[in-house]
Amino acid sequence: MEDTDRQKTITWKDPKNNARDTASISGLDYLTGVKDGTIEPPPIAHLVGYRPAKIEKGYAVFELDPQEYHYNPFSTVHGGITTTVLDTAMTACVLTTLPKGITCSTVEIKTNFIRPITAKTGTLYCESTPINIGKKLATVQGTLKDKNGTLYAHGTSTLIIIKIGHR
């Protein structure tokens, strides 16, 4: 078997053009715009290849089609990719509940890897729901499953809620 080089080209817009202007748009409206294509996704979405599939207040689903370029030395998707998708969906879940002037950021994340992921796994769906959203901290959970509902990973996260201009 011939060993051929593979290649991936990534293009993205200037992140300044697609960053959420917290003062003028709610988290839900921002993420809905990304999903609907009226707001360009952040560069990491192009790099990793995830995309929002469903965005509602207090709920987010992101999709990922695992690829060879996600592989670690064991020819399975690197745990960092899995954790990135979980972090994205869990942060988005909290962000959907935040009005203008308020944002959030991950302060802690835990991922449980259940089974290996490969390019043959097919599209994965990362669903996230809140555990608790307080005034200063939020906790959230996420699951990464295939179209048949088989669980590949799950996680929890704690996020800090930040009023812009105040710390």
C-alpha atoms as one frame of an Amber mdcrd trajectory, in Angstrom:
protein
   0.000   0.000   0.000   1.376   3.390  -1.004   1.756   5.977   1.735   0.383
   9.232   0.347   0.457  12.629   1.960  -2.830  14.129   3.021  -3.587  17.808
   3.168  -6.129  20.129   4.763  -6.462  23.796   3.922  -8.164  26.040   6.446
  -9.536  29.504   5.777 -11.208  31.858   8.211 -12.218  35.471   8.620 -10.496
  37.993  10.884 -11.671  37.065  14.407 -12.336  40.748  15.149 -15.178  40.596
  12.613 -17.012  37.667  14.208 -16.331  38.119  17.920 -19.421  38.621  20.034
 -19.963  42.283  20.873 -21.353  41.536  24.311 -22.769  45.039  24.722 -24.998
  44.773  21.658 -26.064  41.113  21.269 -27.278  38.426  23.666 -25.589  35.046
  23.800 -28.633  33.349  22.268 -28.800  35.803  19.364 -25.058  35.493  18.741
 -25.108  31.678  18.645 -28.285  31.625  16.540 -26.493  33.904  14.070 -23.509
  31.544  13.930 -25.829  28.576  13.358 -27.836  30.395  10.675 -24.703  31.668
   8.918 -25.312  35.385   9.483 -22.343  35.493  11.876 -19.071  33.839  10.885
 -17.999  31.033  13.254 -14.808  31.550  15.267 -11.547  30.315  13.692 -11.407
  27.256  15.994 -14.645  25.974  14.433 -12.942  25.960  11.018  -9.801  24.339
  12.415 -11.534  21.529  14.307 -14.591  21.243  12.054 -17.425  21.436  14.565
 -20.661  23.315  13.884 -23.793  24.264  15.810 -26.742  21.994  15.016 -29.353
  23.248  17.486 -29.371  26.355  19.656 -32.138  27.177  22.134 -32.207  28.989
  25.454 -30.467  26.654  27.911 -29.647  24.034  25.266 -26.961  23.528  22.632
 -26.031  20.746  20.218 -22.836  20.816  18.156 -21.843  18.321  15.459 -18.450
  16.929  14.529 -17.459  14.607  11.701 -14.325  12.858  13.033 -11.439  12.882
  10.547  -7.950  11.383  10.294  -6.413  14.795  11.017  -7.997  14.578  14.486
  -5.984  11.414  15.254  -3.504  10.847  18.048  -0.610   8.304  17.751  -3.111
   5.450  18.329  -5.164   6.285  15.209  -8.133   7.472  17.246  -9.470  10.988
  17.740  -7.314  12.890  20.218  -8.938  13.526  23.594  -8.239  17.226  23.188
 -10.559  17.333  20.174 -13.276  15.519  22.115 -12.851  17.894  25.049 -12.874
  20.920  22.729 -16.250  19.925  21.298 -17.649  19.286  24.791 -16.290  22.633
  26.015 -17.793  24.422  23.019 -21.255  22.929  23.493 -21.254  23.371  27.264
 -20.121  26.999  27.042 -22.708  27.647  24.321 -25.419  26.168  26.538 -24.655
  28.717  29.257 -24.140  31.537  26.749 -27.675  31.025  25.395 -29.034  32.116
  28.777 -27.009  35.331  29.041 -28.343  38.751  28.044 -26.427  41.635  26.512
 -23.582  42.851  28.706 -22.861  39.446  30.250 -20.540  36.696  29.069 -19.003
  33.524  30.484 -15.755  31.601  30.458 -14.779  28.060  31.379 -12.899  27.762
  34.671 -12.985  23.971  34.997 -13.841  21.042  32.730 -13.906  17.289  33.222
 -14.149  14.812  30.369 -14.887  11.093  30.604 -13.823   9.119  27.518 -16.081
   6.087  27.065 -14.971   4.560  23.770 -12.524   5.370  20.964 -13.602   7.634
  18.116 -12.339   7.193  14.544 -13.167   8.613  11.143 -15.454   5.597  10.662
 -17.554   6.552  13.709 -19.598   9.018  11.665 -21.126  12.292  12.777 -21.111
  12.878  16.520 -23.607  15.084  18.344 -22.552  16.948  21.466 -25.634  17.859
  23.491 -25.398  20.162  26.489 -27.821  21.132  29.234 -27.388  23.244  32.373
 -27.095  21.754  35.828 -27.303  25.156  37.530 -26.934  28.715  36.303 -26.311
  31.156  39.125 -25.365  34.820  39.214 -21.596  34.198  39.286 -21.077  30.534
  38.380 -22.763  28.033  36.113 -22.409  24.267  35.976 -23.302  22.358  32.851
 -23.139  18.838  31.432 -22.584  17.459  27.961 -22.711  14.156  26.115 -21.072
  13.139  22.838 -23.072  10.492  20.995 -23.448   9.075  17.493 -26.689   8.976
  15.473 -27.726   5.742  17.232 -27.323   7.262  20.695 -24.093   5.407  21.511
 -22.145   7.382  24.104 -18.497   8.192  23.271 -17.731  10.805  25.932 -19.407
  12.989  28.515 -18.345  15.832  30.700 -19.153  18.572  33.132 -17.931  22.122
  33.341 -17.968  25.136  35.618 -18.123  28.575  34.031 -17.722  32.014  35.517
 -20.378  34.541  34.562 -18.889  37.953  33.866 -20.596  41.316  33.601 -18.621
  43.236  31.009 -16.868  46.195  32.639 -16.988  44.541  36.072 -14.828  41.832
  37.590
